[in-house]
Amino acid sequence: MANTTSAKKATRKIARRTAVNKARRSRVRTFVRKVEEAIASGDKAAAEAALRAAQPELQRAATKGVLHRNTASRKVSRLASRVKSIGA
């Protein structure tokens, strides 16, 4: 257990950041799942709409440090190519 005052404060800060990051990561996963469900159903219009909603969430997570920048870009790219291939 933390002994010093500064270590106790650091523990509180870490707990707060962890909760925020967990919420952001969960939100990103929800948006990505909606895109994947639309792709699985074969509905191109819904998939495109879901992708447009998911893209800023992924980029925001990258900006906030929840995801690495390249990871977010890779996910957007792969989802976009899957959406594009629907009905082709």
C-alpha positions in Angstrom: 0.0 0.0 0.0 1.2 3.5 -0.7 2.7 5.3 2.2 3.5 8.9 1.2 0.9 11.5 0.5 2.1 11.9 -3.1 1.9 8.1 -3.7 -1.6 8.0 -2.4 -2.6 10.9 -4.7 -0.9 9.2 -7.6 -3.0 6.0 -6.9 -6.2 8.1 -6.9 -5.2 9.7 -10.2 -4.4 6.4 -11.8 -7.8 5.0 -10.7 -9.6 8.0 -12.3 -7.7 7.7 -15.6 -8.3 4.0 -15.7 -12.0 4.5 -15.4 -12.1 7.1 -18.1 -9.9 5.0 -20.4 -12.0 1.9 -19.8 -15.2 3.9 -20.7 -13.6 5.2 -23.9 -12.3 1.7 -24.9 -15.7 0.3 -24.3 -17.4 3.0 -26.4 -14.9 2.4 -29.3 -15.6 -1.4 -29.2 -19.4 -0.7 -29.3 -19.1 1.4 -32.4 -16.8 -1.1 -34.1 -19.2 -3.9 -33.3 -22.1 -2.0 -34.8 -20.1 -1.7 -38.1 -19.2 -5.4 -38.0 -22.9 -6.4 -37.4 -24.0 -4.2 -40.3 -21.3 -5.9 -42.5 -22.4 -9.3 -41.4 -26.1 -8.5 -42.3 -25.0 -7.3 -45.7 -26.6 -3.9 -45.4 -24.2 -1.6 -47.2 -26.0 1.7 -46.3 -26.2 0.8 -42.6 -22.5 -0.3 -42.6 -21.4 3.0 -44.2 -23.4 5.0 -41.7 -22.0 2.9 -38.8 -18.5 3.4 -40.2 -19.0 7.2 -40.4 -20.0 7.1 -36.7 -17.1 4.8 -35.7 -14.3 6.6 -37.4 -14.3 9.7 -35.2 -14.5 7.6 -32.1 -11.5 5.6 -33.1 -9.5 8.7 -34.0 -10.5 10.4 -30.7 -9.4 7.3 -28.8 -6.0 7.6 -30.5 -5.8 11.3 -29.7 -6.5 10.6 -26.0 -4.0 7.8 -25.8 -6.4 4.9 -25.4 -5.3 3.4 -28.7 -2.1 3.9 -30.6 -2.5 6.2 -33.7 -1.5 3.4 -36.1 -3.9 0.9 -34.5 -6.9 3.3 -34.9 -5.9 4.0 -38.6 -5.5 0.3 -39.3 -8.9 -0.5 -37.8 -10.6 2.3 -39.8 -8.8 1.1 -43.0 -9.8 -2.5 -42.6 -13.4 -1.7 -41.7 -13.6 0.6 -44.7 -12.3 -2.0 -47.1 -14.8 -4.6 -45.7 -17.7 -2.1 -46.1 -16.6 -1.3 -49.6 -16.5 -5.0 -50.5 -20.2 -5.5 -49.5 -22.3 -6.5 -52.6 -19.2 -6.7 -54.8 
